[in-house]
Amino acid sequence: MKPSNLRHRASLPLPWLPPPETRTRTLTPTKPSPSKILHTIKDPSSTLKQILTAFSSASRHPNFHHNYETYQTLIPLLARRRQFTVAGAVLNVMRRRDGLAPGPTVLIPLVKSYCDDGRYVDAVDVFLKFSSSNRVFSFLLKTLVDDGELDVAEVLFRKAADLGFQIQVRYYNAFIKGLCDHLMIDDGIRVFKGMLSSAVSPDVITFSTLISHLGKEGRVLGSNAMFGKMLMMGVLPDSACYKILFRMYWRNQMVSEGVGILRGLVMDGLLNEGEVLGFDGVVGEEMLGAVLKRG
């Protein structure tokens, strides 16, 4: 047989084999297992590269979605290792690809690590971008106030309100107290006035905080004015508020005003004799006697 005939016959399909297109087999990658990915993340011997490779490879697999537990474990780990850029990218995958909203167990460790690193503005940005949780807001606000980052806390308040976040009275109270504790009472009053212009009504804690700090600075007229505003707004003082007023009068040697406060409390049944004597040693038996004599 001529060589040309051999070449021709070799190019013909062999009768016992199926057509070439049916012999082609596409290898489908094995579907990732969430438990294996989680095991890799939790394994102390896993390097960061191994963890991110396992996560990224699974993310590229069609019809696979990471579960919440994976993110709840991975993002805090990245936060502890100060891998903030990677953590932000993983948060985007969580929300955009897997349709999961990061909750407090995911965001609080990240926010904490940002604050521990002095990156307070970044912590606020993460909250504003990814969260509407009261728990995360409360944690972030407390951290900012405790660390004296009051300007950043004010940015958090303003921007959160602009985004429609409902700022509760307890958050205003915490912020106002933080300002007053840092001797920024006028700023506390400014926040209080902003509170009045919003849909949030101050409570007895709000007023008591301002009355107390104004009194400690000797601003008795301002403290009295705040107490008057409290009554006009229909907010009833409690025994703690009355004690704050009394101590203010006592420190400023306004004995008659102090006695008037105690007399009203005793006569109205809001304080008994034992409670009057329990003012941390400020009031002695002679004061109690003066109160009762005036009755």
Sequence and secondary structure as in RCSB ss.txt:
>XXXX:A:sequence
MKPSNLRHRASLPLPWLPPPETRTRTLTPTKPSPSKILHTIKDPSSTLKQILTAFSSASRHPNFHHNYETYQTLI
PLLARRRQFTVAGAVLNVMRRRDGLAPGPTVLIPLVKSYCDDGRYVDAVDVFLKFSSSNRVFSFLLKTLVDDGEL
DVAEVLFRKAADLGFQIQVRYYNAFIKGLCDHLMIDDGIRVFKGMLSSAVSPDVITFSTLISHLGKEGRVLGSNA
MFGKMLMMGVLPDSACYKILFRMYWRNQMVSEGVGILRGLVMDGLLNEGEVLGFDGVVGEEMLGAVLKRG
>XXXX:A:secstr
  HHHHHHHHTS  TTS  HHHH          HHHHHHHHH TT  HHHHHHHHHHHHTSTT    HHHHHHHH
HHHHHTT HHHHHHHHHIIIIIS     HHHHHHHHHHHHHTT HHHHHHHHHHH   HHHHHHHHHHHHHTT H
HHHHHHHHHHHHTT    HHHHHHHHHHHHHTT HHHHHHHHHHHHHTT    HHHHHHHHHHHHHTT HHHHHH
HHHHHHHTT    HHHHHHHHHHHHHTT HHHHHHHHHHHHHTTSS HHHHHTSTTSS HHHHHHHHHH 
